Amino acid sequence: MKVLVYLALSSHGYGHAARQAAVVSALHALHPLWRFVVSSKVDPAFLKLVFAGLPVLFRQLRWDVGMVQADALHCDEQATLMALRTLEHHLPEQIDEEARWIRAQGLPVVVLGDIPPAISTLARRIHAPLVWMGNFGWDDIYSPLGRAFQPHCLEAREAYASGDRLLRMPFDLAMDWGVPERSIGLISAQPRPVPLDFQHCLSSLQTRLVFVGFGGLGLSIDPRLFDLWPDHHFLMAPPLDPRHADNLRAITNVTLLPAGLRPVDVMPMCDRLLGKPGFSTFSEALSAGLGLHVVEREGFAEARALMQGLRRHGCHRLLSARGFAEGDWQLNQPLIPSTESPLPANGAEVAALEISRLVMRGSA
């Protein structure tokens, strides 16, 4: 049986794509004849990196705004409101065109949303089952932001209530939508082999490796702060700004990842992670057994749930924004142990099975 799996990803950040690549991989292992479409405005180069080796068709469409971010830690509320108005203007025509394209494929369809509300209109238009996957909805994020965001909050909540299933990830917010749900574990892709020459390079350092991860937008870090930690070596994905990348390459205890490597590929070689609150970052680091040094973030409701969950389930140290900016990264301090057991790391496999059961029961 061939099925078209239409995955709509939030364009808010890279983490939604990273975790769903693991779900698509698990689905493809179960159903190698299924077709997979990934629809998002996330950077095409990043999508190709995380979905490499999977038979995926990409469609460059924006389904949500989320929050407009200046960098990994700061949001711009006014710019977000303007972007939401622009998106609302373009969505009706986009939904019409995409519904026509999907019907032309001539296959049963299941729609997966992580987690743009507008995709519910598309699913209803083509009479396809809709599975939400996430640890928050945009209603949860917009609700605390004041009166201007309330119409968007209510619209999102109404859209989410039309789903057929919610696969609830850890570190979750309310997502109180009245939809049948299943809780799943951490979602992390399997590490791919690291080139031998790069492995040898890192092994020859004979020092503790720290992965620095602040998501796709990254965060400008004063290069001089790395000099405060000469007994540690830092691995990072190349920043978007080439000038910043050149500055980092000049630092003796910093190595930028070669093209084609994902953070999850090198995390098993590291001792700790230095970064921001983020579901995919937490999932990958905890699955690899890293201790997490996390910079506290204000103004984004998910961050609070992530930090609370980290205290319960991961060894960690929490850093203030000021302490981070001054280089007080606490890498020479013992990790604070979790208060509860580790979370299961089989979320991708459980999600794939749930989606498969929904389709096989004839809902598609």
Residue pairs with C-beta under 8 A, 6 or more apart in sequence:
1 33
1 108
2 33
2 34
2 35
2 107
2 108
3 31
3 34
3 35
3 107
3 108
3 109
3 110
3 359
3 364
4 34
4 35
4 37
4 102
4 105
4 107
4 108
4 109
4 110
5 24
5 27
5 34
5 35
5 36
5 37
5 109
5 110
5 112
5 355
6 37
6 39
6 102
6 109
6 110
6 111
6 112
6 122
6 128
7 20
7 24
7 36
7 37
7 38
7 39
7 112
7 113
7 114
8 39
8 40
8 63
8 111
8 112
8 113
8 114
8 116
8 119
8 122
9 16
9 17
9 20
9 38
9 39
9 40
9 42
9 63
9 114
9 116
10 16
10 40
10 63
10 64
10 66
10 114
10 115
10 116
11 40
11 41
11 42
11 62
11 63
11 64
11 65
11 66
11 116
12 64
12 65
12 66
12 67
12 69
13 42
13 66
13 69
13 215
13 216
13 217
13 278
14 42
14 43
14 46
14 215
14 216
14 280
15 215
15 278
15 279
15 280
15 281
16 40
16 42
16 114
16 115
16 134
16 280
17 38
17 40
17 42
17 46
17 47
17 50
17 51
18 50
18 189
18 262
18 264
18 280
18 284
19 114
19 169
19 187
19 188
19 279
19 280
19 283
19 347
19 348
20 38
20 112
20 114
20 133
21 50
21 51
21 54
21 189
22 187
22 188
22 189
22 190
22 347
22 348
23 112
23 133
23 187
23 348
23 351
23 352
23 355
24 36
24 38
24 51
24 54
24 56
25 54
25 189
25 190
25 348
26 348
26 349
26 351
26 352
27 34
27 36
27 352
27 355
27 356
28 34
28 36
28 54
28 55
29 352
30 352
30 353
30 356
31 356
35 55
35 57
35 105
35 107
36 54
36 55
36 56
36 57
37 56
37 57
37 58
37 59
38 47
38 51
38 56
38 57
38 58
38 59
39 58
39 59
39 61
39 63
39 98
40 47
40 58
40 60
40 61
40 62
40 63
41 60
41 61
41 62
42 216
43 216
44 58
44 60
46 216
47 58
48 58
49 260
49 262
50 189
50 262
51 58
52 260
59 98
61 94
61 98
62 87
62 90
63 116
63 118
63 119
64 87
64 115
64 116
64 117
64 118
64 138
65 80
65 83
65 84
65 87
66 80
66 138
66 141
67 75
67 76
67 77
67 80
67 141
67 300
68 75
68 76
68 79
68 80
68 83
69 75
69 76
69 217
70 76
71 214
71 217
71 218
71 219
71 220
72 214
72 215
72 217
72 218
72 219
72 276
73 214
73 219
73 276
73 295
73 297
73 321
74 299
75 299
75 300
77 145
77 148
77 149
81 148
81 149
84 152
87 118
91 118
91 121
95 118
95 121
95 122
95 125
98 122
99 122
99 125
99 126
102 109
102 122
102 126
102 128
103 126
108 359
108 364
109 126
109 128
109 364
110 128
110 129
110 131
110 355
110 358
110 359
110 363
110 364
111 119
111 122
111 123
111 126
111 128
111 129
111 130
111 131
112 130
112 131
112 133
112 355
113 119
113 120
113 123
113 130
113 131
113 132
113 133
113 163
114 132
114 133
114 134
115 132
115 133
115 134
115 136
115 137
115 138
115 160
116 138
117 137
117 138
117 139
117 155
117 156
117 159
117 160
118 159
119 130
120 130
120 159
120 160
120 162
120 163
121 159
123 129
123 130
123 162
123 163
124 162
128 364
129 164
129 165
129 358
129 359
129 363
129 364
130 162
130 163
130 164
130 165
131 163
131 164
131 165
131 166
131 167
131 354
131 355
131 358
132 160
132 163
132 165
132 166
132 167
132 175
132 177
132 179
133 166
133 167
133 169
133 351
134 167
134 168
134 169
134 175
135 168
135 169
135 170
135 171
135 172
135 173
135 279
135 302
135 305
136 172
136 173
136 175
136 301
136 302
136 305
137 156
137 157
137 160
137 173
137 175
137 177
138 152
138 153
138 156
139 153
139 154
139 156
139 157
139 160
140 173
140 174
140 175
140 301
140 302
141 173
141 300
141 301
141 302
142 149
142 150
142 152
142 153
142 156
143 149
143 150
143 153
143 301
144 301
157 177
160 175
160 177
160 179
161 177
161 178
161 179
163 177
163 179
164 179
164 180
164 358
164 363
165 179
165 180
165 181
165 182
165 354
165 358
166 175
166 177
166 179
166 180
166 181
166 182
167 181
167 182
167 184
167 350
167 351
167 354
167 355
168 175
168 181
168 182
168 183
168 184
169 184
169 186
169 187
169 279
169 347
170 183
170 185
170 186
170 279
170 309
170 313
170 343
170 347
171 279
171 282
171 302
171 305
171 306
171 308
171 309
171 310
172 305
173 301
173 302
173 305
175 181
182 350
182 354
184 346
184 347
184 350
184 351
184 354
185 343
185 344
185 345
185 346
185 347
185 350
186 282
186 283
186 286
186 287
186 343
186 344
186 345
186 346
186 347
187 279
187 280
187 283
187 347
187 348
187 351
188 264
188 280
188 283
188 284
188 287
188 288
188 345
188 347
188 348
189 262
189 264
189 284
189 348
190 264
191 264
191 265
191 266
191 267
191 268
191 288
192 261
192 262
192 265
193 265
194 261
194 265
194 266
194 269
195 258
198 258
198 261
199 269
201 255
202 209
202 233
202 235
202 255
202 266
202 269
205 233
207 231
207 232
207 233
207 253
208 231
208 232
208 233
208 271
208 272
208 331
209 232
209 233
209 234
209 235
209 269
209 270
209 271
210 229
210 232
210 233
210 234
210 235
210 270
210 271
210 272
210 273
210 274
210 293
210 331
211 234
211 235
211 236
211 263
211 266
211 267
211 270
211 272
211 273
211 274
211 275
211 285
211 290
212 221
212 234
212 235
212 236
212 273
212 274
212 275
213 236
213 237
213 263
213 273
213 274
213 275
213 276
213 278
213 281
213 285
214 275
214 276
215 275
215 276
215 278
215 281
216 240
217 240
218 237
218 239
218 240
219 276
220 239
220 241
220 244
222 325
222 327
223 247
223 248
223 250
223 251
223 254
225 326
225 327
225 329
226 234
226 251
226 253
226 254
227 251
227 253
228 327
228 329
229 253
229 327
229 329
229 331
230 253
231 332
232 253
232 331
233 253
233 254
233 255
234 253
234 254
234 255
234 274
235 254
235 255
235 256
235 257
235 266
235 270
236 248
236 254
236 255
236 256
236 257
237 256
237 257
237 263
238 245
238 256
238 257
239 245
239 248
245 256
248 254
248 256
249 256
257 263
257 266
263 281
263 284
264 284
264 288
267 273
267 284
267 285
267 288
267 290
268 288
268 289
270 288
270 290
271 290
271 291
272 290
272 291
272 292
272 293
272 331
272 335
273 281
273 285
273 290
273 291
273 292
273 293
274 293
274 329
274 331
275 281
275 285
275 292
275 293
275 294
275 295
276 294
276 295
276 297
277 294
277 295
277 296
277 297
277 302
277 303
277 306
277 307
277 310
278 306
279 302
279 306
282 292
282 306
282 309
282 310
282 314
283 345
283 347
285 292
285 314
286 292
286 313
286 314
286 342
286 343
286 345
287 345
291 314
291 315
291 316
291 317
291 335
292 310
292 314
292 315
292 316
292 317
293 316
293 317
293 319
293 329
293 330
293 331
294 307
294 310
294 316
294 317
294 318
294 319
295 319
295 320
295 321
295 324
296 303
296 307
296 318
296 319
296 320
296 321
297 303
297 321
298 321
307 318
310 316
310 318
310 338
311 336
311 338
311 339
312 338
312 339
312 340
313 338
313 340
313 341
313 342
313 343
314 338
314 342
315 335
315 336
315 337
315 338
316 335
316 336
316 338
317 330
317 333
317 335
317 336
319 328
319 329
319 330
323 329
323 330
358 364
